[in-house]
């Protein structure tokens, strides 16, 4: 498999994972998980569209602003709902924003290091959302079982 084919394969897998995790959060999660999934999908789709439609210089600024907007969105959700998974997402989003800012300020090209850190961080955000959704679903089932007694 060539480097370009591997990149496209990993990119497609991350999109499938993103959609699966967000669908899971929308279907089984509580309100904070649905908000988190909505924020992630909105920013990811906007980033993909920006990458395809905007010139590189403008896109880098837009991506940095989008990462900051996503961090603020998660902050508002964290303040409103105070879920443990949101703490993990906030830390990972800080890493993501720092990564974008570092590459933007230093005018570095997005190299293999950037791709690896970006993908691991994004996977961590999705893992936190999945954990939060599982915990919310479990709490809801336990509450329903207790109410049925």
Buried (B, 14 or more C-beta within 10 A) or exposed (E): EEEEEEEEEEEEEBEEBBEEBBEBBBEBBBEBBBBBBBBBBBBBEBBEEBEEEBEEEEBBEBBBEBBBBBBEBBEEBBEEBEBEBBEBBBBBBBBBBEBBEEBBEEEEEEEEEBEEBBBEBBBBBBBBBBBBBBBBBEEEEEEEEEEEE
